[in-house]
Amino acid sequence: MITRREMIAATAALSVAPLFARAARPIKTPLMLDTKRMAIWDGPGLRTTFFVKGCPLKCIWCHNPESLKVEREWARFKHLCRNCAKCTMDEATCPTRALKLYGKPMNIDDIVAKALEDKPFYDKSGGGVTLSGGEPLFFWEWAAKLFAALKKAGLHTCLDTSLYAPKAAIDAMLPVTDMWLADYKAHDDEKHKRYTGVSNVAIKRNLERLVSEKVKLEVRCLSVPGCTDGKDLADRHKYLKSLGIEDKAIVDLEYHDYARSKYLALGMVDTMPPKRR
């Protein structure tokens, strides 16, 4: 059973170490957030998507705030909580499921075994396994080992990433990644810094590298009202097309603010911009 002291410690703020300093990164093996089976939006065919916990970006519109920190953390959804006289402090026995523990260990063998349970569906639909997050390339050494194991098992691999990563990460992932799902969050670098906390210089460099390698690529452009809509969205499209990326490989995503309850449950400041109704 998790103690109250552990819960407080698990929800403490974590400063993300510099991305490119390997020794400074908090951990190389991520905790896992979730497993989504029969996913249809995370690459071709029916897929199993595994979500890692930890991200070097701090997007103000993040719809998975539980994925930002690398450490485990508890969430308490107040609208479900009955304020029991004695809290179970346990996700499995909470009578109203008001408690949620984000971040659980899962080794590579277990991930491959879980993915293989749905192999008949992949074979029929042209699907496979997608790694998402958080940011998988924050743990690129581990991600490369996982994808190598998935490829050995005969499974199609797809990486959902911001592409904020060192060159070594791209080098490691290229031989074992069948398809890349890249998020291009803002074209203007100052906007990118303001809204995500990091520059997009490395992201553009890695995007251009993928194009030069002629990988299977889909680029996703989220349009956030008052932040990255209008001109910035148009500039992103113009830039992507200048690289030779076809229209069908550029996907515009609609912004939503459904994650506000997660910010509240995690005790985080809600930074999500308002959605225009």
BALOBA-1460 file (C-alpha; in Angstrom, 3 decimals):
// residues 277
<rec num="1" residu="m" x="0.000" y="0.000" z="0.000"/>
<rec num="2" residu="i" x="1.265" y="3.466" z="-0.898"/>
<rec num="3" residu="t" x="1.630" y="5.742" z="2.114"/>
<rec num="4" residu="r" x="0.504" y="9.345" z="2.256"/>
<rec num="5" residu="r" x="4.159" y="10.389" z="2.536"/>
<rec num="6" residu="e" x="4.926" y="8.536" z="-0.706"/>
<rec num="7" residu="m" x="1.980" y="10.186" z="-2.415"/>
<rec num="8" residu="i" x="3.221" y="13.638" z="-1.461"/>
<rec num="9" residu="a" x="6.733" y="12.812" z="-2.628"/>
<rec num="10" residu="a" x="5.448" y="11.388" z="-5.900"/>
<rec num="11" residu="t" x="3.585" y="14.577" z="-6.739"/>
<rec num="12" residu="a" x="6.478" y="16.920" z="-5.973"/>
<rec num="13" residu="a" x="7.749" y="19.040" z="-8.846"/>
<rec num="14" residu="l" x="10.542" y="17.598" z="-10.980"/>
<rec num="15" residu="s" x="12.949" y="19.774" z="-12.942"/>
<rec num="16" residu="v" x="13.591" y="18.181" z="-16.314"/>
<rec num="17" residu="a" x="17.326" y="17.860" z="-16.983"/>
<rec num="18" residu="p" x="18.855" y="19.167" z="-20.202"/>
<rec num="19" residu="l" x="17.840" y="16.903" z="-23.055"/>
<rec num="20" residu="f" x="21.223" y="16.493" z="-24.658"/>
<rec num="21" residu="a" x="23.154" y="15.698" z="-21.483"/>
<rec num="22" residu="r" x="22.905" y="11.926" z="-21.327"/>
<rec num="23" residu="a" x="24.295" y="11.574" z="-17.799"/>
<rec num="24" residu="a" x="21.998" y="14.302" z="-16.494"/>
<rec num="25" residu="r" x="18.759" y="12.750" z="-17.704"/>
<rec num="26" residu="p" x="16.735" y="11.503" z="-14.710"/>
<rec num="27" residu="i" x="16.296" y="7.904" z="-15.880"/>
<rec num="28" residu="k" x="16.919" y="5.923" z="-19.038"/>
<rec num="29" residu="t" x="14.104" y="3.418" z="-18.548"/>
<rec num="30" residu="p" x="10.664" y="5.041" z="-18.429"/>
<rec num="31" residu="l" x="7.673" y="4.177" z="-16.343"/>
<rec num="32" residu="m" x="4.623" y="3.387" z="-18.436"/>
<rec num="33" residu="l" x="1.419" y="5.398" z="-18.336"/>
<rec num="34" residu="d" x="-1.055" y="3.315" z="-20.263"/>
<rec num="35" residu="t" x="-1.628" y="0.707" z="-22.948"/>
<rec num="36" residu="k" x="-4.284" y="1.394" z="-25.579"/>
<rec num="37" residu="r" x="-5.353" y="-1.644" z="-27.585"/>
<rec num="38" residu="m" x="-7.170" y="-1.570" z="-30.912"/>
<rec num="39" residu="a" x="-6.051" y="2.018" z="-31.537"/>
<rec num="40" residu="i" x="-6.957" y="3.353" z="-34.982"/>
<rec num="41" residu="w" x="-5.408" y="6.852" z="-34.945"/>
<rec num="42" residu="d" x="-1.815" y="5.974" z="-34.023"/>
<rec num="43" residu="g" x="-0.567" y="4.706" z="-37.358"/>
<rec num="44" residu="p" x="-1.808" y="2.260" z="-39.977"/>
<rec num="45" residu="g" x="-4.242" y="-0.548" z="-39.180"/>
<rec num="46" residu="l" x="-5.232" y="-1.694" z="-35.718"/>
<rec num="47" residu="r" x="-2.515" y="-0.964" z="-33.198"/>
<rec num="48" residu="t" x="-1.455" y="-1.345" z="-29.603"/>
<rec num="49" residu="t" x="-0.103" y="1.951" z="-28.296"/>
<rec num="50" residu="f" x="2.190" y="2.096" z="-25.282"/>
<rec num="51" residu="f" x="2.612" y="5.427" z="-23.498"/>
<rec num="52" residu="v" x="5.816" y="6.344" z="-21.662"/>
<rec num="53" residu="k" x="5.928" y="8.803" z="-18.764"/>
<rec num="54" residu="g" x="8.288" y="11.746" z="-19.093"/>
<rec num="55" residu="c" x="8.703" y="14.645" z="-21.505"/>
<rec num="56" residu="p" x="11.295" y="17.449" z="-21.858"/>
<rec num="57" residu="l" x="8.686" y="19.801" z="-23.342"/>
<rec num="58" residu="k" x="6.188" y="21.749" z="-21.267"/>
<rec num="59" residu="c" x="3.441" y="22.613" z="-23.747"/>
<rec num="60" residu="i" x="0.913" y="24.913" z="-22.135"/>
<rec num="61" residu="w" x="-1.880" y="23.019" z="-23.926"/>
<rec num="62" residu="c" x="-0.677" y="19.528" z="-22.942"/>
<rec num="63" residu="h" x="-3.671" y="17.184" z="-22.846"/>
<rec num="64" residu="n" x="-1.701" y="14.515" z="-20.969"/>
<rec num="65" residu="p" x="-0.224" y="16.447" z="-18.009"/>
<rec num="66" residu="e" x="0.291" y="13.144" z="-16.208"/>
<rec num="67" residu="s" x="2.937" y="12.338" z="-18.833"/>
<rec num="68" residu="l" x="5.247" y="15.281" z="-18.076"/>
<rec num="69" residu="k" x="7.158" y="14.026" z="-15.044"/>
<rec num="70" residu="v" x="9.329" y="10.916" z="-15.228"/>
<rec num="71" residu="e" x="8.418" y="9.791" z="-11.725"/>
<rec num="72" residu="r" x="5.204" y="8.155" z="-10.618"/>
<rec num="73" residu="e" x="2.513" y="10.408" z="-9.221"/>
<rec num="74" residu="w" x="-0.917" y="10.124" z="-7.712"/>
<rec num="75" residu="a" x="-3.995" y="11.947" z="-8.910"/>
<rec num="76" residu="r" x="-7.152" y="12.439" z="-6.869"/>
<rec num="77" residu="f" x="-10.256" y="13.283" z="-8.886"/>
<rec num="78" residu="k" x="-12.232" y="15.404" z="-6.459"/>
<rec num="79" residu="h" x="-15.540" y="15.036" z="-8.283"/>
<rec num="80" residu="l" x="-15.354" y="11.291" z="-7.584"/>
<rec num="81" residu="c" x="-13.872" y="11.432" z="-4.078"/>
<rec num="82" residu="r" x="-16.228" y="10.721" z="-1.144"/>
<rec num="83" residu="n" x="-13.701" y="11.947" z="1.426"/>
<rec num="84" residu="c" x="-13.801" y="8.609" z="3.208"/>
<rec num="85" residu="a" x="-12.941" y="8.669" z="6.917"/>
<rec num="86" residu="k" x="-9.946" y="6.469" z="6.123"/>
<rec num="87" residu="c" x="-8.595" y="6.776" z="2.588"/>
<rec num="88" residu="t" x="-7.439" y="3.487" z="1.121"/>
<rec num="89" residu="m" x="-4.578" y="5.289" z="-0.642"/>
<rec num="90" residu="d" x="-4.809" y="2.478" z="-3.155"/>
<rec num="91" residu="e" x="-6.022" y="2.735" z="-6.741"/>
<rec num="92" residu="a" x="-7.394" y="-0.819" z="-6.817"/>
<rec num="93" residu="t" x="-9.512" y="-0.536" z="-3.667"/>
<rec num="94" residu="c" x="-10.746" y="3.060" z="-3.896"/>
<rec num="95" residu="p" x="-14.554" y="2.627" z="-3.865"/>
<rec num="96" residu="t" x="-15.194" y="5.427" z="-6.378"/>
<rec num="97" residu="r" x="-11.996" y="5.157" z="-8.455"/>
<rec num="98" residu="a" x="-11.090" y="8.666" z="-7.410"/>
<rec num="99" residu="l" x="-7.411" y="7.688" z="-7.032"/>
<rec num="100" residu="k" x="-5.173" y="7.065" z="-10.019"/>
<rec num="101" residu="l" x="-1.494" y="6.110" z="-9.938"/>
<rec num="102" residu="y" x="0.347" y="7.315" z="-13.022"/>
<rec num="103" residu="g" x="3.593" y="5.527" z="-13.821"/>
<rec num="104" residu="k" x="4.107" y="1.793" z="-13.494"/>
<rec num="105" residu="p" x="7.110" y="-0.365" z="-14.420"/>
<rec num="106" residu="m" x="6.896" y="-2.613" z="-17.465"/>
<rec num="107" residu="n" x="9.943" y="-4.281" z="-18.955"/>
<rec num="108" residu="i" x="10.624" y="-4.817" z="-22.650"/>
<rec num="109" residu="d" x="9.781" y="-8.529" z="-22.581"/>
<rec num="110" residu="d" x="6.408" y="-7.766" z="-21.005"/>
<rec num="111" residu="i" x="5.660" y="-5.085" z="-23.600"/>
<rec num="112" residu="v" x="6.488" y="-7.417" z="-26.480"/>
<rec num="113" residu="a" x="4.385" y="-10.198" z="-24.926"/>
<rec num="114" residu="k" x="1.430" y="-7.823" z="-24.502"/>
<rec num="115" residu="a" x="1.765" y="-6.627" z="-28.091"/>
<rec num="116" residu="l" x="1.892" y="-10.179" z="-29.456"/>
<rec num="117" residu="e" x="-1.515" y="-10.910" z="-27.919"/>
<rec num="118" residu="d" x="-3.034" y="-8.814" z="-30.716"/>
<rec num="119" residu="k" x="-0.809" y="-9.993" z="-33.566"/>
<rec num="120" residu="p" x="-3.714" y="-11.620" z="-35.493"/>
<rec num="121" residu="f" x="-5.392" y="-8.190" z="-35.647"/>
<rec num="122" residu="y" x="-2.196" y="-6.548" z="-36.874"/>
<rec num="123" residu="d" x="-1.782" y="-9.178" z="-39.568"/>
<rec num="124" residu="k" x="-5.326" y="-8.680" z="-40.849"/>
<rec num="125" residu="s" x="-5.306" y="-4.864" z="-40.754"/>
<rec num="126" residu="g" x="-1.698" y="-3.979" z="-41.488"/>
<rec num="127" residu="g" x="-1.272" y="-2.680" z="-37.948"/>
<rec num="128" residu="g" x="1.333" y="-3.022" z="-35.252"/>
<rec num="129" residu="v" x="2.771" y="-1.264" z="-32.226"/>
<rec num="130" residu="t" x="3.054" y="2.480" z="-31.569"/>
<rec num="131" residu="l" x="5.202" y="4.072" z="-28.871"/>
<rec num="132" residu="s" x="3.860" y="7.382" z="-27.585"/>
<rec num="133" residu="g" x="4.065" y="9.472" z="-24.463"/>
<rec num="134" residu="g" x="5.218" y="11.715" z="-22.996"/>
<rec num="135" residu="e" x="8.209" y="11.751" z="-25.297"/>
<rec num="136" residu="p" x="9.666" y="8.346" z="-26.275"/>
<rec num="137" residu="l" x="12.894" y="9.930" z="-27.534"/>
<rec num="138" residu="f" x="13.584" y="11.200" z="-24.013"/>
<rec num="139" residu="f" x="14.468" y="7.533" z="-23.444"/>
<rec num="140" residu="w" x="15.867" y="6.794" z="-26.881"/>
<rec num="141" residu="e" x="18.406" y="4.131" z="-25.846"/>
<rec num="142" residu="w" x="15.587" y="2.121" z="-24.248"/>
<rec num="143" residu="a" x="13.182" y="2.861" z="-27.123"/>
<rec num="144" residu="a" x="15.679" y="1.538" z="-29.667"/>
<rec num="145" residu="k" x="16.025" y="-1.711" z="-27.701"/>
<rec num="146" residu="l" x="12.246" y="-2.040" z="-27.468"/>
<rec num="147" residu="f" x="11.725" y="-1.492" z="-31.191"/>
<rec num="148" residu="a" x="14.514" y="-3.954" z="-32.021"/>
<rec num="149" residu="a" x="12.708" y="-6.547" z="-29.914"/>
<rec num="150" residu="l" x="9.382" y="-5.749" z="-31.591"/>
<rec num="151" residu="k" x="10.954" y="-6.040" z="-35.040"/>
<rec num="152" residu="k" x="12.493" y="-9.389" z="-34.056"/>
<rec num="153" residu="a" x="8.975" y="-10.520" z="-33.135"/>
<rec num="154" residu="g" x="7.783" y="-9.530" z="-36.620"/>
<rec num="155" residu="l" x="5.794" y="-6.456" z="-35.600"/>
<rec num="156" residu="h" x="5.374" y="-3.119" z="-37.399"/>
<rec num="157" residu="t" x="6.689" y="-0.184" z="-35.342"/>
<rec num="158" residu="c" x="5.496" y="3.404" z="-35.251"/>
<rec num="159" residu="l" x="6.962" y="6.256" z="-33.200"/>
<rec num="160" residu="d" x="4.830" y="9.192" z="-31.999"/>
<rec num="161" residu="t" x="7.296" y="11.977" z="-31.168"/>
<rec num="162" residu="s" x="7.940" y="15.709" z="-30.974"/>
<rec num="163" residu="l" x="11.370" y="15.059" z="-32.561"/>
<rec num="164" residu="y" x="13.009" y="17.093" z="-29.789"/>
<rec num="165" residu="a" x="16.016" y="14.825" z="-29.495"/>
<rec num="166" residu="p" x="19.741" y="14.629" z="-30.216"/>
<rec num="167" residu="k" x="21.087" y="13.282" z="-33.511"/>
<rec num="168" residu="a" x="22.109" y="10.067" z="-31.746"/>
<rec num="169" residu="a" x="18.466" y="9.338" z="-30.970"/>
<rec num="170" residu="i" x="17.460" y="9.576" z="-34.624"/>
<rec num="171" residu="d" x="20.466" y="7.439" z="-35.617"/>
<rec num="172" residu="a" x="19.391" y="4.756" z="-33.150"/>
<rec num="173" residu="m" x="15.714" y="4.743" z="-34.106"/>
<rec num="174" residu="l" x="15.978" y="4.875" z="-37.907"/>
<rec num="175" residu="p" x="16.844" y="1.172" z="-38.443"/>
<rec num="176" residu="v" x="13.992" y="-0.085" z="-36.236"/>
<rec num="177" residu="t" x="11.151" y="2.381" z="-36.928"/>
<rec num="178" residu="d" x="8.727" y="1.643" z="-39.767"/>
<rec num="179" residu="m" x="6.760" y="4.889" z="-39.483"/>
<rec num="180" residu="w" x="7.196" y="8.225" z="-37.745"/>
<rec num="181" residu="l" x="4.326" y="10.344" z="-36.400"/>
<rec num="182" residu="a" x="5.880" y="13.761" z="-35.820"/>
<rec num="183" residu="d" x="4.235" y="16.636" z="-33.965"/>
<rec num="184" residu="y" x="5.171" y="20.035" z="-35.404"/>
<rec num="185" residu="k" x="3.916" y="22.372" z="-32.727"/>
<rec num="186" residu="a" x="4.914" y="25.852" z="-33.940"/>
<rec num="187" residu="h" x="6.958" y="27.242" z="-36.825"/>
<rec num="188" residu="d" x="8.042" y="30.497" z="-35.195"/>
<rec num="189" residu="d" x="10.891" y="29.653" z="-32.826"/>
<rec num="190" residu="e" x="9.991" y="32.328" z="-30.273"/>
<rec num="191" residu="k" x="6.440" y="31.010" z="-30.149"/>
<rec num="192" residu="h" x="7.774" y="27.484" z="-29.805"/>
<rec num="193" residu="k" x="9.919" y="28.533" z="-26.832"/>
<rec num="194" residu="r" x="7.050" y="30.472" z="-25.266"/>
<rec num="195" residu="y" x="4.472" y="27.718" z="-25.561"/>
<rec num="196" residu="t" x="6.569" y="24.537" z="-25.189"/>
<rec num="197" residu="g" x="9.598" y="25.692" z="-23.219"/>
<rec num="198" residu="v" x="12.126" y="24.630" z="-25.873"/>
<rec num="199" residu="s" x="13.449" y="25.795" z="-29.239"/>
<rec num="200" residu="n" x="12.340" y="24.070" z="-32.453"/>
<rec num="201" residu="v" x="15.799" y="24.195" z="-34.072"/>
<rec num="202" residu="a" x="16.597" y="20.565" z="-33.256"/>
<rec num="203" residu="i" x="13.072" y="19.551" z="-34.246"/>
<rec num="204" residu="k" x="13.427" y="21.091" z="-37.701"/>
<rec num="205" residu="r" x="16.854" y="19.532" z="-38.136"/>
<rec num="206" residu="n" x="15.500" y="16.096" z="-37.263"/>
<rec num="207" residu="l" x="12.443" y="16.563" z="-39.464"/>
<rec num="208" residu="e" x="14.630" y="17.454" z="-42.417"/>
<rec num="209" residu="r" x="16.790" y="14.426" z="-41.664"/>
<rec num="210" residu="l" x="13.778" y="12.117" z="-41.780"/>
<rec num="211" residu="v" x="12.693" y="13.579" z="-45.107"/>
<rec num="212" residu="s" x="16.188" y="13.061" z="-46.516"/>
<rec num="213" residu="e" x="16.098" y="9.445" z="-45.328"/>
<rec num="214" residu="k" x="12.752" y="8.982" z="-47.143"/>
<rec num="215" residu="v" x="11.077" y="7.431" z="-44.128"/>
<rec num="216" residu="k" x="7.356" y="6.779" z="-43.871"/>
<rec num="217" residu="l" x="6.232" y="9.996" z="-42.193"/>
<rec num="218" residu="e" x="3.096" y="11.753" z="-41.006"/>
<rec num="219" residu="v" x="3.374" y="15.256" z="-39.561"/>
<rec num="220" residu="r" x="0.679" y="16.456" z="-37.186"/>
<rec num="221" residu="c" x="-0.070" y="20.146" z="-36.703"/>
<rec num="222" residu="l" x="-2.159" y="21.159" z="-33.706"/>
<rec num="223" residu="s" x="-3.958" y="24.480" z="-34.066"/>
<rec num="224" residu="v" x="-4.337" y="26.138" z="-30.655"/>
<rec num="225" residu="p" x="-6.634" y="29.195" z="-30.614"/>
<rec num="226" residu="g" x="-4.732" y="32.393" z="-29.990"/>
<rec num="227" residu="c" x="-1.386" y="30.575" z="-29.955"/>
<rec num="228" residu="t" x="-0.567" y="28.524" z="-33.037"/>
<rec num="229" residu="d" x="-3.580" y="29.044" z="-35.270"/>
<rec num="230" residu="g" x="-3.803" y="31.380" z="-38.255"/>
<rec num="231" residu="k" x="-0.437" y="32.481" z="-39.627"/>
<rec num="232" residu="d" x="1.680" y="29.989" z="-37.698"/>
<rec num="233" residu="l" x="-0.386" y="27.069" z="-38.949"/>
<rec num="234" residu="a" x="-0.080" y="28.390" z="-42.500"/>
<rec num="235" residu="d" x="3.687" y="28.815" z="-42.041"/>
<rec num="236" residu="r" x="3.990" y="25.239" z="-40.828"/>
<rec num="237" residu="h" x="2.199" y="23.946" z="-43.904"/>
<rec num="238" residu="k" x="4.390" y="26.084" z="-46.177"/>
<rec num="239" residu="y" x="7.579" y="24.847" z="-44.536"/>
<rec num="240" residu="l" x="6.543" y="21.190" z="-44.608"/>
<rec num="241" residu="k" x="5.598" y="21.394" z="-48.275"/>
<rec num="242" residu="s" x="8.949" y="23.057" z="-49.017"/>
<rec num="243" residu="l" x="10.574" y="19.888" z="-47.709"/>
<rec num="244" residu="g" x="8.591" y="17.823" z="-50.183"/>
<rec num="245" residu="i" x="6.085" y="16.445" z="-47.687"/>
<rec num="246" residu="e" x="2.814" y="15.738" z="-49.467"/>
<rec num="247" residu="d" x="-0.532" y="17.152" z="-48.327"/>
<rec num="248" residu="k" x="-1.816" y="13.692" z="-47.418"/>
<rec num="249" residu="a" x="1.064" y="13.316" z="-44.935"/>
<rec num="250" residu="i" x="0.195" y="16.582" z="-43.136"/>
<rec num="251" residu="v" x="-2.617" y="16.233" z="-40.607"/>
<rec num="252" residu="d" x="-4.219" y="19.196" z="-38.846"/>
<rec num="253" residu="l" x="-5.433" y="18.414" z="-35.346"/>
<rec num="254" residu="e" x="-8.240" y="20.243" z="-33.565"/>
<rec num="255" residu="y" x="-7.466" y="21.536" z="-30.095"/>
<rec num="256" residu="h" x="-9.558" y="20.449" z="-27.127"/>
<rec num="257" residu="d" x="-9.317" y="21.232" z="-23.423"/>
<rec num="258" residu="y" x="-10.754" y="18.047" z="-21.958"/>
<rec num="259" residu="a" x="-7.716" y="17.523" z="-19.708"/>
<rec num="260" residu="r" x="-8.561" y="20.273" z="-17.214"/>
<rec num="261" residu="s" x="-9.782" y="17.731" z="-14.648"/>
<rec num="262" residu="k" x="-6.376" y="16.018" z="-14.810"/>
<rec num="263" residu="y" x="-4.559" y="19.235" z="-13.925"/>
<rec num="264" residu="l" x="-6.855" y="19.655" z="-10.927"/>
<rec num="265" residu="a" x="-6.469" y="16.031" z="-9.846"/>
<rec num="266" residu="l" x="-2.672" y="16.258" z="-10.049"/>
<rec num="267" residu="g" x="-2.539" y="19.535" z="-8.137"/>
<rec num="268" residu="m" x="-1.052" y="21.294" z="-11.178"/>
<rec num="269" residu="v" x="-1.689" y="24.803" z="-12.452"/>
<rec num="270" residu="d" x="-4.077" y="24.580" z="-15.395"/>
<rec num="271" residu="t" x="-2.236" y="26.275" z="-18.264"/>
<rec num="272" residu="m" x="-4.558" y="25.174" z="-21.063"/>
<rec num="273" residu="p" x="-5.733" y="28.050" z="-23.309"/>
<rec num="274" residu="p" x="-9.510" y="28.438" z="-23.610"/>
<rec num="275" residu="k" x="-11.161" y="26.620" z="-26.468"/>
<rec num="276" residu="r" x="-13.271" y="28.799" z="-28.705"/>
<rec num="277" residu="r" x="-16.825" y="27.517" z="-28.655"/>
